[in-house]
């Protein structure tokens, strides 16, 4: 697991920031040591990957981690913070997640646009068996879910396994696409 920079104290954060749902980052400056930043300004800048970051004493912090701490009073420590809506710039709904849960909360990867790949997550065409194959990766372990006549049957098997493994974190296939 990647080491995360420890957050400043909750008292310090509450003196420096206001949580504000109208702010694009979710935070506004309450006070700042910089003359460029005025009270009420949006706190943070958006990275090329879509995450909001804020600098405190020349150290970069993820805004979603600060927001989680300020909203709940619980320091996330080394835990991951998951964006439930799957948009890294949307800090409205945040939750603590394991690495596996955080990975589960992703849409199907679209970088493999081959004929043998399904439009559904966890489903591929198996050339030798001439059937659709479903599989899932949980805690870095790949599990074979079976071979199926139809793509939808395989997608349904993936959905059942994902719900069992991750519950609310699971991103399920839309079975109405066919």
Secondary structure, DSSP 8 states (H G I E B T S, - for coil): ---------HHHHHHHEEE-TTSSSSEEES--S-SS--TTSB--EE-TTS-EEEEETTEEEEHHHHHHHHHHS---TTSEEEETTS-TT--SSEEEE-HHHHHHSS----S---TTB-SSTTEEEETTTTEEEEEEEETTEEEEEEEESSHHHHHHHHHHHHHHHHGGG-----TT--
